[in-house]
Amino acid sequence: KIQANMDPRHRDSVAFLRICSGKFERNMTVTHPRSGRNIKLSRPYTFFAEERSVVEEAYAGDIIGLPGNRLFSIGDTLSANQAFEFRPIPRFAPEHFARLINLDITKQKQFLKGVQQLETEGAMQVFYDADAFRRDPILAVVGVLQFEVVQARLEDEYGVHTRLDRLPHKLSRWVEGPEEEIDKLPWRYGLLKAVDFEDRVVALFNSEHELGYYGEKYPAISFKAEV
């Protein structure tokens, strides 16, 4: 679990981890397989209401919190001895898309931080139009109620007022293949080219039929529901 904005004074984000086996010790170095990096865990906490206590040791079954680390995502594995990794947690494919517009440019820093933290928490997926001059985030959600939740939290927790511009697209797929083949896709004719936070290309389709048509017409390209 990742919880954004637990302390409104600092707008921090806390990643909660369950110890699955062995012994955890403060300041130990672990491997983060998804990024390939080694990380020193120097600020582990336990939480009780609004109080935080530093953890020196933890054992299998215990849950600890790591504040402020933007590297973690939901479902990540940390390992002390080897690059072991659990299978990723599946995510439901989004069915609703909308551009999120910040209505107060003086709050752009809070806007961007709020969107980033809420995406890390799993409140929504965020894409960006690859060809647009302005990089207004495109929210991708399973149910339309998530739009309202995101807007309410941005206003209440970050002081940001926003507007949603709904898009007509019904599904998204990550696009993999030769760059010259990807460039041949008819991006200007209803198919929207976007990128995710890792700059991977994402295509937004209007229908399953459209996805199937382009899948047959461009066999060198893979359209993946998960990456």
N, C-alpha and C positions, 0 to 999 in steps of 0.2 A: 504494500500500500504506500502511496505517496500523498501527503496532505499539504496543500499549499496554504500559505498565509496563516499559520497557526498562531504566530505572534504578530498582530497588526502593526506593532511599533517598528518591526524590522522586515515585515513581509517575507519571512523566510519560508522555505519549503523543507519538509522533513520526510525522509524515506524510512519506512518501517520494515525491519527485517526479522524473520524468524530464524533462530539457530536450529538447523536440522540435525547436525551431528557434531561431535567433538566439543571443544572448549573455546570460547571467545575470550580474548584478553585485550584490554585497551592498548592502543598504539601498535597492534599487530598489522602486518602488511598482507593484503589479500589480492587475488587476481580477479579482474573483471573481464570475463571472456568476451563479452560483446564488443568491447573497445580494445581488448588486448593490453590494457594498462594494469600496472600494479598500484594499489591505493593503500595509504596508511590511514587507519581508522583511529583518529586521535580524539574525537569528540562524540563518543557514543553516550546516549542518554536513555533513561526510563522516564515515563511521564505519569503523573498523577494529577488530574485536573489541570491547572495552569502551572504546576511545579515541575521542574526538571531536575533529575539527579544523575550525576556522572556515573557511568557503569565501568567498573574495573574488570569484572569477570561475568560471563554468562554461559549457560549450558543449553543443551538440546531442549527445545520447547520454549525457551525464553524469547521475548521480543524486545528489540532495542530500536532506538531511533537515531538516524544520522542526519543532522540539519545541514541545509545549505549546499548539498552536493548535486549539481545539475547533471551530472554524468549518468545518474541512475534512471531507469525506467521500470514500470511495473513488470514483474516477471523475471527481472535480472537475477543472475546467480553470482554469489561471491564465494571463492574457494581459497583456503589457506595453503594447500599443498600442490594443487594441480589445476589446470584449466578445465574443470568439470562444469557442465552446464545443463540445467534442466530444460526440457522442452518449453518453448515460449507459450505463454497463455494466449489462447485464440481470442481474437477480437471480432465482434459482429461487423459485417460490412455496412458502411453508412449508406443511407438511402435519401438523405436530405442535405442540401448544400446551400450556403448563403454567405455573401460577403459581409464582413463585420466592419463597420465604419466608425472611427473615433470622431465624435462630434466636437471635441475640444482639443485642438492641436497642442495647447499648453500642457496637456496631460498625456502626451505621446509616450513618455518614458514609463509612466504607470500603466498605460494601455498595453505596451509591448511586454512588460514584465508580467502583467496579469494573464495575458493570453498564453505566454510561455509556461507559466506555472500551472495554469488550469489544464493545459494540454498534457504536461508531465503527469499530473494527477489522474488523467484519464477521463476528464469531463467531456472531451471531444477530440477529434483529430483536426489538424490544421494544415491546409495547403496554401500555396501562393501562386497566383497567375504568373506563368513563366514569361508572358509577353507583355504584361501591363507595365506602364510607367510607375504607377503607385502600387506598392506591395501591400494592399489591404488583405488581411488574412481571410481565407475561405474556410468557414467552419463546416466540418463534415460530421453528421450525427446520425444515430439510428432512429430516434424519435424527435419530433419537433419540440417537445417539452424541454429537451436539452438546450435549445436555443435560449429559452426564457431563463433557465437556470444560469447559464453563462452570463447573460446580460445582467441579471440581478446580482450575481456575485461580483462582477466587475464594478458595478455601481456601489454596492455596499462595502466591499473590502478594499477597493482600489480608488474609489471616487471618480470613476470614469463612466460617462454617459455615451451610449453607442446606438447605432441604427443597423438593422439587418436588411440586406437586399437579397431576397430569395433568388436562387438560380433554378433553371428548369431541369437540371441533370438528375438522374436517378441512381447512378452507381459509379464507382471509381475502380480503377485498376492501375497497379504499378506497371510501367512499360519497360521492358528489357529487350535489347537487341542491338544490331549495328546502328550507329548514330545516323548514317545516311538513310537507312530504312525508316527510322523513327521520324526523320525530317519529312518523309514523303506522306505521312499521315495527313489527312485533310483537316488541319487544326482550325482553319478559318470557317468551317462549315458545320458549326454546331458542336464539334468535338473540342473540349477545352483542355489545353495543355497547362498543367500545373506542376509544382515541385513540392516535396515535403521538407521537413526541417533538415534533412541530410542531402538536399538537392537532388533527390531521386525523382525521375519523371513520373508523373501521375496523369492518367487520362480520365476525364469525366465524361460519361456517356449519358445519352438521353433515354436509352432503353436497352434491355437484354438483346433485342433484335439487332440493334446497332453494334453492340459488342460482338455478337456472333458474326456479323457481316465483315467487320474489319479483321476479326481473327482469321477468317477464311481468305480474305483478300491479301493479307500481309503475313504469310506463314513464317517469315523470318523473325517476327516480333512475338514476344510472349507477353500476355496480359495477365498479371498475377493479382489475386485477391489479397494475398499476404506476402510479406517479405521478411 
